[in-house]
């Protein structure tokens, strides 16, 4: 120990080499006094805060942007083809192989994106809700809720105006398909949520403490379902587009009355 102290005083604190006295100690594991002081004074580097609202990217997405974009396009193509096949031949009659062939991809590629037809149906429902939410957010700055709702409903009615009797049977089968029940419920729940958000924002309603916005939204979503059921039961007797327009007029009037009554009570 005396020898160690003597060597330390002779060499000075910055030039002292402890490895001369212990083989496991090296210059790298024994920082100099100046370096230790510098390390103590150096501030820690702050980590960058994530951007609010931005979805985190995985390391693979950052490293391989082209591959990520290619996968996104393939997934979008599969969803579009699946929707067409379900609409054309029905959910039960559509196989994963049929979807893969129509999308011009190998069936193993299809299973890399979706585990089953149920997974596809749920993804279609989620995609539909996301698209509706984007349109609603874009419309808020320039349109009242009921204007937005009526435009959405009547635009759909215009598309369905040419619906044939075979479409009615297909819609009825899809609607009552047990395997599709979860996807239908998922979409309707999301649709109600989008409408309720819009209503609550416009009429300054608190959804956490009240039911009015959600009740109005539920009424307006249901009014889009009932015309389909009436039309599917007797497609030769009813025209879907006309039924939707009638239901929208009635539901809008009722929803406005509900909201007006709620404002008076408040």
C-alpha positions as a Markdown table, in Angstrom:
| # | Residue | x | y | z |
|---|---|---|---|---|
| 1 | Unk | 0.0 | 0.0 | 0.0 |
| 2 | Unk | 2.9 | 2.4 | 0.9 |
| 3 | Unk | 4.5 | 1.6 | -2.5 |
| 4 | Unk | 1.2 | 2.3 | -4.2 |
| 5 | Unk | 0.9 | 5.7 | -2.5 |
| 6 | Unk | 4.5 | 6.6 | -3.2 |
| 7 | Unk | 4.0 | 5.8 | -6.9 |
| 8 | Unk | 0.8 | 7.9 | -7.0 |
| 9 | Unk | 2.6 | 10.9 | -5.5 |
| 10 | Unk | 5.6 | 10.5 | -7.9 |
| 11 | Unk | 3.5 | 10.2 | -11.1 |
| 12 | Unk | 0.8 | 12.7 | -10.3 |
| 13 | Unk | -2.9 | 11.9 | -10.3 |
| 14 | Unk | -3.3 | 12.2 | -14.1 |
| 15 | Unk | -0.4 | 9.9 | -15.0 |
| 16 | Unk | -0.9 | 7.2 | -12.4 |
| 17 | Unk | -1.2 | 3.7 | -13.9 |
| 18 | Unk | -2.9 | 1.3 | -11.5 |
| 19 | Unk | -2.3 | -1.6 | -13.9 |
| 20 | Unk | 1.3 | -1.7 | -12.8 |
| 21 | Unk | 0.1 | -3.0 | -9.4 |
| 22 | Unk | -3.0 | -5.0 | -10.5 |
| 23 | Unk | -3.2 | -6.9 | -13.8 |
| 24 | Unk | -7.0 | -6.6 | -14.2 |
| 25 | Unk | -6.9 | -2.8 | -14.0 |
| 26 | Unk | -6.2 | -1.0 | -17.2 |
| 27 | Unk | -6.0 | 2.6 | -18.4 |
| 28 | Unk | -9.5 | 2.2 | -19.9 |
| 29 | Unk | -11.2 | 1.1 | -16.7 |
| 30 | Unk | -9.5 | 3.8 | -14.6 |
| 31 | Unk | -10.4 | 7.2 | -16.0 |
| 32 | Unk | -8.2 | 10.1 | -15.1 |
| 33 | Unk | -9.2 | 12.7 | -12.6 |
| 34 | Unk | -9.8 | 15.3 | -15.3 |
| 35 | Unk | -12.0 | 12.9 | -17.3 |
| 36 | Unk | -13.9 | 11.9 | -14.2 |
| 37 | Unk | -14.6 | 15.6 | -13.4 |
| 38 | Unk | -15.6 | 16.1 | -17.1 |
| 39 | Unk | -18.0 | 13.2 | -16.9 |
| 40 | Unk | -19.5 | 14.5 | -13.8 |
| 41 | Unk | -20.1 | 17.9 | -15.3 |
| 42 | Unk | -21.4 | 16.7 | -18.7 |
| 43 | Unk | -25.2 | 17.1 | -18.9 |
| 44 | Unk | -27.3 | 14.1 | -20.0 |
| 45 | Unk | -28.5 | 14.3 | -23.5 |
| 46 | Unk | -32.3 | 14.7 | -23.6 |
| 47 | Unk | -34.3 | 12.3 | -25.7 |
| 48 | Unk | -36.4 | 14.0 | -28.4 |
| 49 | Unk | -40.1 | 14.0 | -27.5 |
| 50 | Unk | -42.4 | 12.2 | -29.9 |
| 51 | Unk | -44.6 | 14.3 | -32.1 |
| 52 | Unk | -48.1 | 14.4 | -30.8 |
| 53 | Unk | -50.6 | 12.5 | -33.1 |
| 54 | Unk | -47.9 | 10.8 | -35.1 |
| 55 | Unk | -47.9 | 7.0 | -35.2 |
| 56 | Unk | -44.6 | 5.5 | -34.2 |
| 57 | Unk | -42.7 | 3.8 | -36.9 |
| 58 | Unk | -41.0 | 0.5 | -36.4 |
| 59 | Unk | -37.3 | 0.0 | -37.2 |
| 60 | Unk | -38.3 | -2.0 | -40.2 |
| 61 | Unk | -40.5 | 0.7 | -41.6 |
| 62 | Unk | -37.8 | 3.3 | -41.2 |
| 63 | Unk | -35.1 | 1.1 | -42.7 |
| 64 | Unk | -37.2 | -0.2 | -45.6 |
| 65 | Unk | -39.7 | 2.5 | -46.7 |
| 66 | Unk | -40.2 | 1.0 | -50.1 |
| 67 | Unk | -41.0 | -2.4 | -48.7 |
| 68 | Unk | -43.4 | -0.8 | -46.2 |
| 69 | Unk | -45.2 | 1.1 | -49.0 |
| 70 | Unk | -45.4 | -2.0 | -51.1 |
| 71 | Unk | -47.0 | -3.9 | -48.2 |
| 72 | Unk | -49.5 | -1.0 | -47.7 |
| 73 | Unk | -50.5 | -1.1 | -51.3 |
| 74 | Unk | -50.9 | -4.9 | -51.3 |
| 75 | Unk | -53.1 | -4.7 | -48.1 |
| 76 | Unk | -55.3 | -2.0 | -49.6 |
| 77 | Unk | -55.7 | -4.0 | -52.8 |
| 78 | Unk | -56.7 | -7.1 | -50.9 |
| 79 | Unk | -59.3 | -5.2 | -48.9 |
| 80 | Unk | -60.8 | -3.7 | -52.1 |
| 81 | Unk | -61.0 | -7.1 | -53.8 |
| 82 | Unk | -62.4 | -8.8 | -50.7 |
| 83 | Unk | -65.2 | -6.2 | -50.5 |
| 84 | Unk | -66.0 | -6.7 | -54.2 |
| 85 | Unk | -66.0 | -10.5 | -53.8 |
| 86 | Unk | -68.2 | -10.4 | -50.6 |
| 87 | Unk | -70.6 | -8.1 | -52.4 |
| 88 | Unk | -70.7 | -10.2 | -55.6 |
| 89 | Unk | -70.9 | -13.8 | -54.3 |
| 90 | Unk | -71.6 | -13.5 | -50.6 |
| 91 | Unk | -69.4 | -14.0 | -47.6 |
| 92 | Unk | -69.9 | -17.7 | -47.2 |
| 93 | Unk | -69.2 | -18.5 | -50.9 |
| 94 | Unk | -66.1 | -16.4 | -51.0 |
| 95 | Unk | -62.9 | -18.3 | -50.2 |
| 96 | Unk | -59.4 | -17.0 | -49.4 |
| 97 | Unk | -58.2 | -18.6 | -52.6 |
| 98 | Unk | -60.8 | -16.7 | -54.6 |
| 99 | Unk | -59.7 | -13.4 | -53.0 |
| 100 | Unk | -56.1 | -14.2 | -53.7 |
| 101 | Unk | -56.8 | -15.0 | -57.4 |
| 102 | Unk | -58.9 | -11.9 | -57.9 |
| 103 | Unk | -56.1 | -9.8 | -56.3 |
| 104 | Unk | -53.5 | -11.5 | -58.5 |
| 105 | Unk | -51.4 | -12.6 | -55.5 |
| 106 | Unk | -50.4 | -16.0 | -54.0 |
| 107 | Unk | -52.6 | -17.2 | -51.3 |
| 108 | Unk | -49.7 | -17.4 | -48.9 |
| 109 | Unk | -49.2 | -13.6 | -49.4 |
| 110 | Unk | -52.9 | -13.1 | -48.5 |
| 111 | Unk | -52.4 | -15.1 | -45.2 |
| 112 | Unk | -49.4 | -12.9 | -44.4 |
| 113 | Unk | -51.7 | -9.9 | -44.2 |
| 114 | Unk | -55.0 | -11.5 | -42.9 |
| 115 | Unk | -55.5 | -14.7 | -40.9 |
| 116 | Unk | -59.0 | -15.4 | -42.1 |
| 117 | Unk | -62.1 | -14.1 | -43.8 |
| 118 | Unk | -63.3 | -12.9 | -40.4 |
| 119 | Unk | -60.1 | -10.9 | -40.0 |
| 120 | Unk | -60.7 | -9.4 | -43.5 |
| 121 | Unk | -64.3 | -8.5 | -42.6 |
| 122 | Unk | -63.2 | -6.8 | -39.3 |
| 123 | Unk | -60.5 | -4.9 | -41.2 |
| 124 | Unk | -63.0 | -3.7 | -43.8 |
| 125 | Unk | -65.3 | -2.5 | -40.9 |
| 126 | Unk | -62.4 | -0.7 | -39.3 |
| 127 | Unk | -61.4 | 0.9 | -42.6 |
| 128 | Unk | -64.9 | 2.0 | -43.2 |
| 129 | Unk | -65.1 | 3.7 | -39.8 |
| 130 | Unk | -61.7 | 5.4 | -40.3 |
| 131 | Unk | -62.7 | 6.7 | -43.7 |
| 132 | Unk | -66.0 | 8.1 | -42.3 |
| 133 | Unk | -64.2 | 9.7 | -39.4 |
| 134 | Unk | -61.7 | 11.4 | -41.8 |
| 135 | Unk | -64.6 | 12.8 | -43.8 |
| 136 | Unk | -66.4 | 14.0 | -40.7 |
| 137 | Unk | -63.3 | 15.8 | -39.4 |
| 138 | Unk | -62.8 | 17.5 | -42.7 |
| 139 | Unk | -66.4 | 18.7 | -42.8 |
| 140 | Unk | -66.6 | 20.1 | -39.3 |
| 141 | Unk | -65.1 | 23.4 | -40.3 |
| 142 | Unk | -67.6 | 24.2 | -43.0 |
| 143 | Unk | -70.7 | 22.1 | -42.4 |
| 144 | Unk | -73.2 | 21.5 | -39.6 |
| 145 | Unk | -73.7 | 17.9 | -38.6 |
| 146 | Unk | -77.1 | 17.4 | -40.2 |
| 147 | Unk | -75.9 | 18.8 | -43.5 |
| 148 | Unk | -73.0 | 16.3 | -43.4 |
| 149 | Unk | -75.3 | 13.5 | -42.4 |
| 150 | Unk | -77.8 | 14.2 | -45.1 |
| 151 | Unk | -75.2 | 14.4 | -47.8 |
| 152 | Unk | -73.7 | 11.1 | -46.7 |
| 153 | Unk | -77.0 | 9.3 | -46.6 |
| 154 | Unk | -78.3 | 10.7 | -49.9 |
| 155 | Unk | -75.0 | 10.1 | -51.7 |
| 156 | Unk | -75.3 | 6.4 | -50.6 |
| 157 | Unk | -79.0 | 6.4 | -51.7 |
| 158 | Unk | -78.0 | 7.6 | -55.1 |
| 159 | Unk | -75.5 | 4.7 | -55.4 |
| 160 | Unk | -78.1 | 2.2 | -54.3 |
| 161 | Unk | -80.8 | 3.6 | -56.7 |
| 162 | Unk | -79.9 | 1.0 | -59.3 |
| 163 | Unk | -79.9 | -1.9 | -56.8 |
| 164 | Unk | -81.5 | -5.0 | -58.3 |
| 165 | Unk | -83.6 | -7.7 | -56.6 |
| 166 | Unk | -80.5 | -10.0 | -56.5 |
| 167 | Unk | -78.7 | -7.3 | -54.5 |
| 168 | Unk | -81.5 | -7.4 | -51.9 |
| 169 | Unk | -81.1 | -11.1 | -51.4 |
| 170 | Unk | -77.3 | -10.8 | -51.1 |
| 171 | Unk | -77.6 | -7.9 | -48.7 |
| 172 | Unk | -80.1 | -9.9 | -46.6 |
| 173 | Unk | -77.7 | -12.9 | -46.5 |
| 174 | Unk | -74.7 | -10.7 | -45.6 |
| 175 | Unk | -76.7 | -9.0 | -42.9 |
| 176 | Unk | -77.8 | -12.2 | -41.2 |
| 177 | Unk | -74.5 | -14.1 | -41.7 |
| 178 | Unk | -73.3 | -15.2 | -38.2 |
| 179 | Unk | -69.7 | -15.0 | -39.2 |
| 180 | Unk | -70.1 | -11.3 | -40.3 |
| 181 | Unk | -72.1 | -10.3 | -37.2 |
| 182 | Unk | -69.1 | -9.0 | -35.4 |
| 183 | Unk | -68.0 | -6.9 | -38.4 |
| 184 | Unk | -71.4 | -5.4 | -38.8 |
| 185 | Unk | -71.6 | -4.5 | -35.1 |
| 186 | Unk | -68.0 | -3.1 | -35.2 |
| 187 | Unk | -68.9 | -0.8 | -38.1 |
| 188 | Unk | -72.2 | 0.4 | -36.6 |
| 189 | Unk | -70.6 | 1.1 | -33.2 |
| 190 | Unk | -67.9 | 3.1 | -35.0 |
| 191 | Unk | -70.5 | 5.0 | -37.1 |
| 192 | Unk | -72.4 | 5.9 | -34.0 |
| 193 | Unk | -69.3 | 7.1 | -32.3 |
| 194 | Unk | -68.3 | 9.4 | -35.3 |
| 195 | Unk | -71.8 | 10.9 | -35.4 |
| 196 | Unk | -72.0 | 11.4 | -31.6 |
| 197 | Unk | -68.6 | 13.2 | -31.6 |
| 198 | Unk | -69.8 | 15.5 | -34.4 |
| 199 | Unk | -73.1 | 16.2 | -32.6 |
| 200 | Unk | -71.4 | 16.8 | -29.2 |
| 201 | Unk | -68.9 | 19.2 | -30.7 |
| 202 | Unk | -71.6 | 21.2 | -32.5 |
| 203 | Unk | -74.2 | 21.3 | -29.8 |
| 204 | Unk | -71.6 | 21.5 | -26.9 |
| 205 | Unk | -72.7 | 18.3 | -25.2 |
| 206 | Unk | -70.7 | 16.3 | -22.8 |
| 207 | Unk | -70.8 | 12.6 | -23.7 |
| 208 | Unk | -69.2 | 11.6 | -20.5 |
| 209 | Unk | -72.1 | 12.9 | -18.4 |
| 210 | Unk | -75.0 | 12.8 | -20.8 |
| 211 | Unk | -76.7 | 10.5 | -23.3 |
| 212 | Unk | -78.2 | 13.0 | -25.7 |
| 213 | Unk | -75.5 | 13.0 | -28.4 |
| 214 | Unk | -75.2 | 9.2 | -28.4 |
| 215 | Unk | -79.0 | 8.7 | -28.5 |
| 216 | Unk | -79.3 | 11.1 | -31.5 |
| 217 | Unk | -76.5 | 9.3 | -33.2 |
| 218 | Unk | -78.0 | 5.9 | -32.6 |
| 219 | Unk | -81.4 | 7.0 | -34.0 |
| 220 | Unk | -79.7 | 8.3 | -37.2 |
| 221 | Unk | -77.7 | 5.2 | -37.7 |
| 222 | Unk | -80.7 | 3.0 | -37.2 |
| 223 | Unk | -82.7 | 5.0 | -39.8 |
| 224 | Unk | -80.1 | 3.9 | -42.4 |
| 225 | Unk | -80.5 | 0.2 | -41.4 |
| 226 | Unk | -84.3 | 0.0 | -41.4 |
| 227 | Unk | -84.8 | 0.9 | -45.1 |
| 228 | Unk | -82.5 | -2.0 | -46.1 |
| 229 | Unk | -84.5 | -4.5 | -44.0 |
| 230 | Unk | -87.8 | -3.3 | -45.5 |
| 231 | Unk | -86.3 | -3.4 | -49.0 |
| 232 | Unk | -84.7 | -6.8 | -48.6 |
| 233 | Unk | -88.0 | -8.3 | -47.4 |
| 234 | Unk | -89.9 | -7.0 | -50.5 |
| 235 | Unk | -87.4 | -5.7 | -53.2 |
| 236 | Unk | -90.1 | -5.6 | -55.9 |
| 237 | Unk | -92.4 | -3.5 | -53.7 |
| 238 | Unk | -89.9 | -1.0 | -52.3 |
| 239 | Unk | -87.1 | 1.1 | -53.9 |
| 240 | Unk | -84.2 | 1.3 | -51.6 |
| 241 | Unk | -83.1 | 4.9 | -52.5 |
| 242 | Unk | -86.7 | 6.2 | -51.8 |
| 243 | Unk | -86.9 | 4.3 | -48.5 |
| 244 | Unk | -83.5 | 5.8 | -47.4 |
| 245 | Unk | -84.6 | 9.4 | -48.3 |
| 246 | Unk | -87.9 | 8.9 | -46.3 |
| 247 | Unk | -86.1 | 7.5 | -43.3 |
| 248 | Unk | -83.5 | 10.3 | -43.3 |
| 249 | Unk | -86.2 | 13.0 | -43.4 |
| 250 | Unk | -88.0 | 11.4 | -40.5 |
| 251 | Unk | -84.9 | 10.7 | -38.4 |
| 252 | Unk | -83.4 | 14.1 | -38.9 |
| 253 | Unk | -86.6 | 15.8 | -37.7 |
| 254 | Unk | -86.8 | 13.5 | -34.6 |
| 255 | Unk | -83.1 | 14.1 | -33.8 |
| 256 | Unk | -83.4 | 17.8 | -34.1 |
| 257 | Unk | -86.3 | 17.8 | -31.7 |
| 258 | Unk | -84.4 | 15.7 | -29.2 |
| 259 | Unk | -81.4 | 18.0 | -29.3 |
| 260 | Unk | -83.6 | 21.1 | -29.0 |
| 261 | Unk | -85.4 | 19.7 | -26.0 |
| 262 | Unk | -82.1 | 18.9 | -24.4 |
| 263 | Unk | -80.9 | 22.5 | -24.9 |
| 264 | Unk | -84.0 | 23.9 | -23.2 |
| 265 | Unk | -83.5 | 21.6 | -20.2 |
| 266 | Unk | -79.9 | 22.6 | -19.9 |
